[in-house]
Amino acid sequence: MVRKKTAKPVIGISCEVLKLKPYFSEFELACDYRYIRAIIRAGGIPLMLPINHNLEDLRKLLLLVDGLLIIGGADIPPSFYGERERHKVKPMYRGRTRFDMNLYKMAHRMRIPVFAICYGMQLLNVIYGGTLYQDIQKQIRSAKNHQSRRSPIHTVHLEEGSMLAKLLGRKDFPVHSQHHQAVKRLGRSLRAIGYSPDWIIEALEGPRNALAVQWHPERQERDTVQRKLFAQFVRMCKGKK
């Protein structure tokens, strides 16, 4: 398949699943517009990617894009990382998790840059064989409330010399971070390079052409540090052409 080249890179964006009836018998696909707006402002063209389990269709979809953004979502079912449900979990539609896994693996093979946010970062960890804390507050007694809607901002510390620290030119800065689960055992070839004050992992590096953060940079649209993240991702996608 051949498509016309454009000065702006096309960024494929995964979709969230909104349940309409019990057990996901009927659902809608959606995307918080803040992700889309962040890509537009960084110089990219957003393209939402619907769930499709046909691998040949998926390959053709990825031929249309220069980058892949895996957005946030609900909890990854523990069975995906070899555990039983031991704590209160708000499970993601399994079909989305399977689709996103195939999406990432194929994009990785095709050398398409990936930006994984929140659930997206957890997904990468699971893909590489890692595990998750099913419920941060139940499993880490010293942890702050990472689901707080009233005070979702905390600082993140990046390791000196890490790719993100070099990119952003800062090691400590405030982030908007809301999540129920977190990285527990690191996946193969992954390295934790960012932490919250209570030592929850907030950033990973390791996979080729990938950015992975636990916080939500799209929710800090006026923050220059977070805008740098999207700008760098779009530059990576331009380099793929």
MIDOSE-1310 file (N, C-alpha, C; in nm, 2 decimals, decimal comma, always signed):
residues 241
mvrk	+0,08/-0,12/+0,00/+0,00/+0,00/+0,00/+0,09/+0,12/+0,00; +0,06/+0,22/-0,09/+0,14/+0,34/-0,10/+0,05/+0,46/-0,06; +0,10/+0,55/+0,02/+0,02/+0,67/+0,05/+0,11/+0,79/+0,02; +0,04/+0,90/-0,01/+0,12/+1,03/-0,03/+0,18/+1,07/+0,10
ktak	+0,30/+1,12/+0,08/+0,38/+1,17/+0,20/+0,33/+1,31/+0,23; +0,32/+1,35/+0,36/+0,28/+1,48/+0,40/+0,39/+1,54/+0,49; +0,40/+1,67/+0,50/+0,50/+1,73/+0,58/+0,47/+1,70/+0,73; +0,34/+1,67/+0,76/+0,30/+1,64/+0,90/+0,29/+1,49/+0,91
pvig	+0,35/+1,43/+1,02/+0,33/+1,29/+1,04/+0,19/+1,25/+1,09; +0,14/+1,14/+1,04/+0,01/+1,09/+1,09/+0,03/+1,00/+1,21; -0,04/+1,03/+1,32/-0,03/+0,96/+1,44/-0,15/+0,88/+1,47; -0,14/+0,75/+1,47/-0,25/+0,66/+1,51/-0,27/+0,66/+1,66
isce	-0,40/+0,67/+1,70/-0,43/+0,68/+1,84/-0,53/+0,57/+1,88; -0,49/+0,49/+1,98/-0,58/+0,38/+2,03/-0,70/+0,44/+2,09; -0,81/+0,37/+2,11/-0,93/+0,41/+2,16/-0,97/+0,35/+2,30; -1,03/+0,43/+2,38/-1,09/+0,38/+2,51/-1,22/+0,31/+2,48
vlkl	-1,26/+0,21/+2,56/-1,38/+0,14/+2,55/-1,48/+0,19/+2,66; -1,59/+0,24/+2,62/-1,70/+0,28/+2,71/-1,81/+0,18/+2,71; -1,83/+0,11/+2,82/-1,93/+0,01/+2,83/-2,07/+0,06/+2,84; -2,16/+0,01/+2,75/-2,30/+0,05/+2,75/-2,39/-0,05/+2,82
kpyf	-2,35/-0,18/+2,82/-2,43/-0,28/+2,89/-2,33/-0,37/+2,97; -2,38/-0,45/+3,06/-2,29/-0,53/+3,14/-2,20/-0,62/+3,05; -2,08/-0,65/+3,11/-1,99/-0,75/+3,04/-1,95/-0,70/+2,90; -1,95/-0,58/+2,87/-1,91/-0,52/+2,75/-1,98/-0,59/+2,63
sefe	-2,10/-0,63/+2,65/-2,18/-0,69/+2,54/-2,21/-0,58/+2,43; -2,21/-0,45/+2,47/-2,22/-0,34/+2,38/-2,13/-0,23/+2,44; -2,06/-0,16/+2,35/-1,97/-0,06/+2,40/-1,95/+0,05/+2,29; -1,89/+0,16/+2,33/-1,85/+0,26/+2,23/-1,70/+0,28/+2,24
lacd	-1,64/+0,32/+2,13/-1,50/+0,36/+2,13/-1,49/+0,51/+2,13; -1,39/+0,56/+2,22/-1,38/+0,70/+2,24/-1,24/+0,74/+2,26; -1,21/+0,87/+2,25/-1,08/+0,92/+2,29/-1,09/+1,06/+2,35; -1,03/+1,08/+2,46/-1,03/+1,21/+2,53/-0,97/+1,31/+2,43
yryi	-1,04/+1,42/+2,40/-0,99/+1,51/+2,29/-0,86/+1,58/+2,33; -0,82/+1,57/+2,46/-0,70/+1,64/+2,50/-0,58/+1,56/+2,43; -0,59/+1,43/+2,41/-0,48/+1,36/+2,34/-0,47/+1,41/+2,20; -0,58/+1,42/+2,13/-0,59/+1,47/+1,99/-0,54/+1,61/+1,98
raii	-0,58/+1,70/+2,07/-0,53/+1,84/+2,07/-0,38/+1,85/+2,09; -0,33/+1,77/+2,18/-0,18/+1,77/+2,20/-0,11/+1,73/+2,08; -0,15/+1,63/+2,01/-0,09/+1,59/+1,88/-0,10/+1,70/+1,78; -0,21/+1,76/+1,76/-0,23/+1,87/+1,66/-0,13/+1,98/+1,70
ragg	-0,13/+2,02/+1,82/-0,04/+2,13/+1,86/+0,10/+2,10/+1,85; +0,14/+1,97/+1,85/+0,28/+1,93/+1,83/+0,32/+1,92/+1,69; +0,22/+1,94/+1,60/+0,25/+1,93/+1,45/+0,21/+1,80/+1,39; +0,13/+1,71/+1,45/+0,09/+1,59/+1,39/-0,05/+1,59/+1,35
iplm	-0,09/+1,48/+1,27/-0,22/+1,46/+1,23/-0,28/+1,34/+1,30; -0,38/+1,36/+1,39/-0,43/+1,24/+1,47/-0,52/+1,16/+1,38; -0,51/+1,02/+1,40/-0,60/+0,93/+1,34/-0,64/+0,82/+1,44; -0,77/+0,82/+1,48/-0,81/+0,72/+1,58/-0,82/+0,58/+1,51
lpin	-0,77/+0,48/+1,58/-0,77/+0,34/+1,53/-0,87/+0,26/+1,60; -0,97/+0,21/+1,53/-1,07/+0,12/+1,60/-1,02/-0,02/+1,63; -1,08/-0,08/+1,72/-1,04/-0,22/+1,75/-1,07/-0,31/+1,64; -0,97/-0,39/+1,59/-0,99/-0,48/+1,48/-0,89/-0,59/+1,50
hnle	-0,94/-0,71/+1,52/-0,85/-0,82/+1,55/-0,80/-0,90/+1,43; -0,83/-0,85/+1,31/-0,77/-0,91/+1,19/-0,63/-0,85/+1,17; -0,53/-0,94/+1,18/-0,39/-0,89/+1,18/-0,35/-0,83/+1,05; -0,41/-0,88/+0,94/-0,37/-0,82/+0,81/-0,43/-0,68/+0,80
dlrk	-0,56/-0,66/+0,85/-0,62/-0,53/+0,86/-0,53/-0,44/+0,94; -0,48/-0,49/+1,05/-0,40/-0,41/+1,14/-0,27/-0,36/+1,08; -0,21/-0,45/+1,00/-0,09/-0,41/+0,93/-0,12/-0,30/+0,83; -0,23/-0,31/+0,76/-0,27/-0,21/+0,66/-0,30/-0,07/+0,73
llll	-0,36/-0,08/+0,85/-0,38/+0,04/+0,93/-0,25/+0,11/+0,97; -0,15/+0,03/+1,01/-0,02/+0,08/+1,05/+0,06/+0,14/+0,94; +0,03/+0,09/+0,82/+0,10/+0,15/+0,70/+0,05/+0,29/+0,67; -0,06/+0,33/+0,73/-0,11/+0,46/+0,71/-0,06/+0,56/+0,81
vdgl	+0,02/+0,52/+0,91/+0,06/+0,61/+1,02/+0,21/+0,61/+1,03; +0,26/+0,72/+1,09/+0,40/+0,74/+1,12/+0,44/+0,72/+1,26; +0,34/+0,72/+1,35/+0,36/+0,70/+1,49/+0,23/+0,64/+1,55; +0,25/+0,59/+1,68/+0,14/+0,53/+1,75/+0,13/+0,58/+1,89
liig	+0,01/+0,63/+1,93/-0,01/+0,68/+2,07/-0,11/+0,58/+2,14; -0,06/+0,52/+2,24/-0,15/+0,43/+2,32/-0,19/+0,51/+2,44; -0,32/+0,54/+2,45/-0,38/+0,63/+2,55/-0,41/+0,55/+2,68; -0,45/+0,62/+2,78/-0,49/+0,57/+2,91/-0,62/+0,49/+2,90
gadi	-0,65/+0,42/+3,02/-0,77/+0,34/+3,02/-0,79/+0,28/+3,16; -0,88/+0,18/+3,17/-0,90/+0,11/+3,29/-0,79/+0,01/+3,32; -0,82/-0,08/+3,42/-0,72/-0,18/+3,46/-0,70/-0,29/+3,36; -0,57/-0,33/+3,35/-0,54/-0,45/+3,27/-0,58/-0,58/+3,35
ppsf	-0,67/-0,67/+3,30/-0,70/-0,79/+3,37/-0,58/-0,86/+3,42; -0,57/-0,90/+3,55/-0,45/-0,97/+3,60/-0,41/-1,10/+3,52; -0,51/-1,16/+3,46/-0,48/-1,29/+3,38/-0,37/-1,26/+3,27; -0,36/-1,13/+3,22/-0,27/-1,10/+3,12/-0,12/-1,10/+3,17
yger	-0,11/-1,10/+3,30/+0,03/-1,11/+3,35/+0,04/-1,22/+3,45; -0,05/-1,32/+3,43/-0,03/-1,45/+3,50/-0,08/-1,45/+3,65; -0,17/-1,36/+3,69/-0,21/-1,36/+3,83/-0,37/-1,37/+3,83; -0,41/-1,41/+3,95/-0,56/-1,41/+3,97/-0,60/-1,27/+4,03
erhk	-0,72/-1,24/+4,02/-0,77/-1,11/+4,07/-0,77/-1,12/+4,22; -0,68/-1,05/+4,29/-0,67/-1,05/+4,44/-0,72/-0,93/+4,51; -0,74/-0,82/+4,43/-0,79/-0,70/+4,48/-0,89/-0,64/+4,39; -0,95/-0,53/+4,44/-1,06/-0,47/+4,36/-1,00/-0,41/+4,23
vkpm	-1,05/-0,47/+4,11/-1,00/-0,43/+3,98/-1,11/-0,38/+3,90; -1,08/-0,27/+3,82/-1,18/-0,22/+3,73/-1,13/-0,26/+3,59; -1,17/-0,38/+3,55/-1,11/-0,44/+3,43/-1,14/-0,37/+3,30; -1,03/-0,36/+3,22/-1,04/-0,32/+3,08/-1,12/-0,43/+3,00
yrgr	-1,19/-0,39/+2,90/-1,24/-0,48/+2,80/-1,12/-0,56/+2,75; -1,13/-0,69/+2,76/-1,01/-0,78/+2,72/-0,98/-0,76/+2,57; -1,08/-0,74/+2,49/-1,06/-0,72/+2,35/-0,98/-0,60/+2,32; -0,99/-0,49/+2,40/-0,90/-0,38/+2,38/-0,76/-0,41/+2,42
trfd	-0,74/-0,48/+2,53/-0,60/-0,52/+2,57/-0,54/-0,61/+2,47; -0,61/-0,70/+2,42/-0,55/-0,79/+2,31/-0,52/-0,71/+2,19; -0,61/-0,62/+2,15/-0,58/-0,54/+2,03/-0,46/-0,45/+2,05; -0,45/-0,39/+2,16/-0,34/-0,29/+2,19/-0,21/-0,37/+2,19
mnly	-0,21/-0,49/+2,25/-0,09/-0,57/+2,25/-0,04/-0,60/+2,10; -0,14/-0,64/+2,02/-0,10/-0,67/+1,88/-0,06/-0,54/+1,81; -0,12/-0,43/+1,84/-0,09/-0,30/+1,78/+0,05/-0,26/+1,82; +0,09/-0,28/+1,94/+0,23/-0,24/+1,98/+0,33/-0,33/+1,92
kmah	+0,30/-0,46/+1,92/+0,40/-0,56/+1,87/+0,43/-0,54/+1,72; +0,32/-0,51/+1,65/+0,34/-0,49/+1,50/+0,40/-0,36/+1,48; +0,37/-0,26/+1,55/+0,43/-0,12/+1,53/+0,58/-0,13/+1,56; +0,61/-0,21/+1,67/+0,76/-0,23/+1,70/+0,83/-0,30/+1,59
rmri	+0,77/-0,40/+1,53/+0,84/-0,47/+1,42/+0,85/-0,38/+1,30; +0,76/-0,29/+1,28/+0,76/-0,20/+1,17/+0,84/-0,07/+1,20; +0,91/-0,07/+1,32/+0,99/+0,05/+1,36/+0,91/+0,18/+1,36; +0,78/+0,17/+1,40/+0,70/+0,29/+1,41/+0,72/+0,34/+1,56
pvfa	+0,75/+0,47/+1,58/+0,76/+0,52/+1,71/+0,63/+0,51/+1,79; +0,64/+0,49/+1,92/+0,53/+0,47/+2,01/+0,54/+0,56/+2,13; +0,43/+0,62/+2,17/+0,42/+0,70/+2,29/+0,31/+0,63/+2,37; +0,35/+0,57/+2,49/+0,25/+0,50/+2,57/+0,23/+0,58/+2,70
icyg	+0,10/+0,61/+2,73/+0,06/+0,69/+2,84/-0,03/+0,61/+2,94; +0,01/+0,62/+3,07/-0,07/+0,56/+3,18/-0,09/+0,41/+3,15; -0,22/+0,37/+3,12/-0,24/+0,23/+3,09/-0,15/+0,18/+2,98; -0,11/+0,27/+2,89/-0,02/+0,24/+2,78/+0,11/+0,19/+2,83
mqll	+0,17/+0,26/+2,93/+0,29/+0,23/+2,99/+0,28/+0,09/+3,06; +0,17/+0,07/+3,14/+0,15/-0,06/+3,20/+0,14/-0,17/+3,10; +0,08/-0,14/+2,99/+0,06/-0,24/+2,88/+0,20/-0,28/+2,83; +0,29/-0,19/+2,81/+0,43/-0,22/+2,76/+0,50/-0,31/+2,87
nviy	+0,48/-0,28/+2,99/+0,54/-0,36/+3,10/+0,49/-0,50/+3,09; +0,36/-0,52/+3,07/+0,30/-0,66/+3,07/+0,35/-0,73/+2,94; +0,35/-0,66/+2,83/+0,40/-0,72/+2,70/+0,54/-0,78/+2,72; +0,62/-0,71/+2,79/+0,76/-0,75/+2,81/+0,78/-0,85/+2,93
ggtl	+0,67/-0,90/+2,98/+0,67/-1,00/+3,09/+0,67/-0,95/+3,23; +0,64/-0,82/+3,25/+0,63/-0,76/+3,38/+0,49/-0,78/+3,44; +0,48/-0,74/+3,57/+0,35/-0,75/+3,64/+0,31/-0,61/+3,70; +0,19/-0,61/+3,75/+0,14/-0,48/+3,80/+0,09/-0,50/+3,95
yqdi	+0,10/-0,39/+4,02/+0,02/-0,38/+4,15/-0,12/-0,37/+4,11; -0,21/-0,46/+4,15/-0,35/-0,46/+4,11/-0,42/-0,34/+4,18; -0,38/-0,30/+4,30/-0,44/-0,19/+4,37/-0,33/-0,13/+4,45; -0,29/-0,01/+4,41/-0,18/+0,06/+4,48/-0,20/+0,07/+4,63
qkqi	-0,32/+0,13/+4,66/-0,34/+0,16/+4,80/-0,35/+0,03/+4,89; -0,39/-0,08/+4,83/-0,40/-0,20/+4,91/-0,27/-0,27/+4,92; -0,18/-0,26/+4,82/-0,06/-0,34/+4,82/+0,06/-0,25/+4,86; +0,05/-0,12/+4,86/+0,17/-0,04/+4,90/+0,12/+0,06/+5,01
rsak	+0,13/+0,02/+5,13/+0,07/+0,10/+5,24/+0,12/+0,24/+5,25; +0,25/+0,27/+5,20/+0,31/+0,40/+5,21/+0,27/+0,49/+5,10; +0,20/+0,44/+5,00/+0,17/+0,51/+4,88/+0,06/+0,62/+4,90; +0,08/+0,73/+4,83/-0,03/+0,84/+4,84/-0,14/+0,79/+4,75
nhqs	-0,25/+0,86/+4,76/-0,37/+0,83/+4,68/-0,35/+0,87/+4,53; -0,31/+0,77/+4,45/-0,28/+0,80/+4,31/-0,41/+0,81/+4,22; -0,53/+0,80/+4,29/-0,65/+0,82/+4,22/-0,72/+0,95/+4,25; -0,66/+1,03/+4,33/-0,72/+1,15/+4,38/-0,76/+1,24/+4,26
rrsp	-0,89/+1,29/+4,27/-0,93/+1,39/+4,17/-0,91/+1,53/+4,22; -0,90/+1,54/+4,35/-0,89/+1,68/+4,41/-0,74/+1,72/+4,41; -0,65/+1,63/+4,42/-0,51/+1,66/+4,41/-0,43/+1,56/+4,33; -0,45/+1,57/+4,20/-0,38/+1,47/+4,11/-0,24/+1,50/+4,07
ihtv	-0,19/+1,62/+4,12/-0,06/+1,67/+4,08/+0,05/+1,62/+4,19; +0,15/+1,57/+4,14/+0,27/+1,54/+4,23/+0,40/+1,56/+4,15; +0,51/+1,56/+4,21/+0,64/+1,57/+4,14/+0,68/+1,43/+4,09; +0,76/+1,44/+3,98/+0,83/+1,32/+3,93/+0,98/+1,35/+3,93
hlee	+1,05/+1,25/+3,97/+1,20/+1,26/+3,96/+1,25/+1,16/+3,85; +1,33/+1,22/+3,76/+1,39/+1,13/+3,65/+1,53/+1,11/+3,68; +1,58/+0,99/+3,65/+1,72/+0,95/+3,67/+1,81/+1,04/+3,58; +1,92/+1,09/+3,64/+2,02/+1,16/+3,57/+2,07/+1,08/+3,45
gsml	+2,08/+1,13/+3,33/+2,14/+1,06/+3,22/+2,03/+0,98/+3,14; +1,91/+0,97/+3,19/+1,81/+0,90/+3,12/+1,77/+0,98/+3,00; +1,71/+0,91/+2,90/+1,66/+0,97/+2,78/+1,57/+1,09/+2,80; +1,47/+1,07/+2,89/+1,37/+1,17/+2,92/+1,44/+1,29/+2,99
akll	+1,53/+1,27/+3,08/+1,59/+1,38/+3,15/+1,67/+1,47/+3,05; +1,74/+1,40/+2,96/+1,81/+1,48/+2,86/+1,72/+1,55/+2,77; +1,61/+1,49/+2,73/+1,51/+1,55/+2,64/+1,45/+1,67/+2,70; +1,40/+1,66/+2,83/+1,33/+1,76/+2,89/+1,41/+1,87/+2,96
grkd	+1,54/+1,83/+2,98/+1,63/+1,93/+3,04/+1,60/+1,95/+3,19; +1,53/+1,86/+3,25/+1,49/+1,87/+3,39/+1,48/+1,73/+3,45; +1,51/+1,72/+3,58/+1,50/+1,59/+3,64/+1,38/+1,59/+3,74; +1,33/+1,71/+3,78/+1,22/+1,71/+3,87/+1,11/+1,81/+3,82
fpvh	+0,99/+1,77/+3,82/+0,88/+1,86/+3,77/+0,75/+1,80/+3,81; +0,64/+1,89/+3,81/+0,51/+1,84/+3,85/+0,44/+1,77/+3,74; +0,36/+1,67/+3,77/+0,28/+1,60/+3,67/+0,14/+1,57/+3,72; +0,05/+1,55/+3,62/-0,09/+1,51/+3,65/-0,09/+1,36/+3,64
sqhh	-0,11/+1,29/+3,75/-0,10/+1,15/+3,75/-0,22/+1,09/+3,83; -0,31/+1,01/+3,76/-0,42/+0,95/+3,82/-0,43/+0,80/+3,77; -0,40/+0,71/+3,86/-0,40/+0,57/+3,82/-0,43/+0,48/+3,94; -0,49/+0,36/+3,92/-0,53/+0,27/+4,02/-0,42/+0,16/+4,03
qavk	-0,35/+0,13/+3,92/-0,25/+0,03/+3,92/-0,12/+0,09/+3,89; -0,01/+0,01/+3,90/+0,13/+0,06/+3,87/+0,22/-0,06/+3,84; +0,33/-0,03/+3,78/+0,43/-0,13/+3,75/+0,48/-0,19/+3,88; +0,49/-0,32/+3,89/+0,54/-0,40/+4,00/+0,67/-0,46/+3,96
rlgr	+0,67/-0,58/+3,90/+0,80/-0,63/+3,85/+0,82/-0,59/+3,71; +0,94/-0,53/+3,68/+0,97/-0,48/+3,55/+0,98/-0,59/+3,45; +0,93/-0,56/+3,33/+0,94/-0,65/+3,21/+1,09/-0,66/+3,16; +1,11/-0,76/+3,08/+1,25/-0,78/+3,02/+1,29/-0,65/+2,94
slra	+1,42/-0,62/+2,96/+1,48/-0,51/+2,89/+1,43/-0,37/+2,92; +1,34/-0,36/+3,02/+1,29/-0,23/+3,06/+1,36/-0,18/+3,18; +1,37/-0,04/+3,19/+1,44/+0,02/+3,30/+1,35/+0,13/+3,35; +1,33/+0,13/+3,48/+1,25/+0,24/+3,55/+1,34/+0,36/+3,56
igys	+1,30/+0,48/+3,50/+1,38/+0,60/+3,51/+1,31/+0,72/+3,57; +1,18/+0,70/+3,61/+1,11/+0,80/+3,67/+1,03/+0,76/+3,79; +1,02/+0,83/+3,90/+0,95/+0,79/+4,02/+0,87/+0,91/+4,08; +0,76/+0,87/+4,14/+0,69/+0,97/+4,23/+0,75/+0,98/+4,36
pdwi	+0,72/+1,07/+4,45/+0,78/+1,09/+4,58/+0,77/+0,96/+4,67; +0,66/+0,88/+4,64/+0,64/+0,75/+4,72/+0,70/+0,63/+4,64; +0,78/+0,66/+4,54/+0,86/+0,56/+4,47/+0,77/+0,46/+4,38; +0,66/+0,52/+4,34/+0,59/+0,45/+4,23/+0,65/+0,48/+4,10
ieal	+0,67/+0,38/+4,02/+0,74/+0,40/+3,89/+0,65/+0,48/+3,79; +0,71/+0,59/+3,74/+0,63/+0,68/+3,66/+0,68/+0,70/+3,52; +0,80/+0,63/+3,49/+0,85/+0,64/+3,35/+0,94/+0,52/+3,33; +0,94/+0,47/+3,20/+1,02/+0,36/+3,16/+1,09/+0,39/+3,03
egpr	+1,20/+0,32/+3,02/+1,27/+0,33/+2,89/+1,33/+0,19/+2,86; +1,36/+0,17/+2,73/+1,42/+0,04/+2,69/+1,38/+0,00/+2,55; +1,25/-0,01/+2,52/+1,21/-0,04/+2,38/+1,26/+0,06/+2,28; +1,30/+0,02/+2,16/+1,34/+0,11/+2,06/+1,23/+0,20/+2,02
nala	+1,26/+0,33/+2,00/+1,16/+0,43/+1,94/+1,04/+0,44/+2,03; +1,05/+0,43/+2,16/+0,93/+0,44/+2,25/+0,95/+0,54/+2,36; +0,84/+0,61/+2,40/+0,83/+0,69/+2,52/+0,73/+0,63/+2,60; +0,75/+0,62/+2,73/+0,65/+0,55/+2,82/+0,64/+0,62/+2,95
vqwh	+0,53/+0,69/+2,98/+0,51/+0,76/+3,11/+0,38/+0,72/+3,17; +0,37/+0,72/+3,31/+0,25/+0,68/+3,38/+0,16/+0,80/+3,40; +0,21/+0,92/+3,39/+0,13/+1,04/+3,41/+0,06/+1,08/+3,28; -0,02/+1,19/+3,29/-0,10/+1,23/+3,18/-0,06/+1,37/+3,12
perq	+0,04/+1,37/+3,04/+0,09/+1,50/+2,98/-0,01/+1,57/+2,90; -0,11/+1,50/+2,85/-0,22/+1,57/+2,77/-0,30/+1,66/+2,86; -0,30/+1,64/+2,99/-0,38/+1,72/+3,08/-0,31/+1,84/+3,13; -0,19/+1,86/+3,09/-0,11/+1,98/+3,12/-0,07/+2,06/+3,00
erdt	-0,17/+2,10/+2,92/-0,15/+2,15/+2,79/-0,07/+2,28/+2,79; -0,07/+2,35/+2,90/+0,01/+2,48/+2,91/+0,15/+2,46/+2,97; +0,18/+2,34/+3,01/+0,31/+2,31/+3,08/+0,41/+2,29/+2,97; +0,52/+2,37/+2,97/+0,62/+2,36/+2,86/+0,69/+2,22/+2,87
vqrk	+0,71/+2,16/+2,98/+0,77/+2,03/+2,99/+0,69/+1,93/+2,92; +0,56/+1,93/+2,95/+0,47/+1,82/+2,89/+0,46/+1,85/+2,74; +0,46/+1,97/+2,70/+0,45/+2,00/+2,55/+0,58/+1,95/+2,48; +0,69/+1,95/+2,55/+0,81/+1,90/+2,49/+0,80/+1,75/+2,46
lfaq	+0,73/+1,68/+2,55/+0,71/+1,54/+2,53/+0,64/+1,51/+2,40; +0,53/+1,58/+2,37/+0,46/+1,55/+2,25/+0,54/+1,60/+2,13; +0,61/+1,71/+2,15/+0,69/+1,77/+2,04/+0,80/+1,67/+2,00; +0,86/+1,61/+2,10/+0,97/+1,51/+2,07/+0,91/+1,39/+2,00
fvrm	+0,79/+1,34/+2,05/+0,73/+1,23/+1,99/+0,70/+1,25/+1,84; +0,65/+1,37/+1,81/+0,62/+1,40/+1,67/+0,74/+1,41/+1,59; +0,85/+1,46/+1,65/+0,98/+1,46/+1,57/+1,03/+1,32/+1,54; +1,01/+1,23/+1,64/+1,05/+1,09/+1,62/+0,97/+1,03/+1,50
ckgk	+0,84/+1,07/+1,49/+0,76/+1,02/+1,38/+0,80/+1,08/+1,25; +0,84/+1,20/+1,25/+0,89/+1,27/+1,12/+1,01/+1,19/+1,07; +1,10/+1,15/+1,17/+1,22/+1,08/+1,13/+1,20/+0,95/+1,07; +1,08/+0,89/+1,10/+1,04/+0,76/+1,04/+1,02/+0,76/+0,89
k	+0,98/+0,88/+0,84/+0,95/+0,89/+0,70/+1,06/+0,85/+0,61
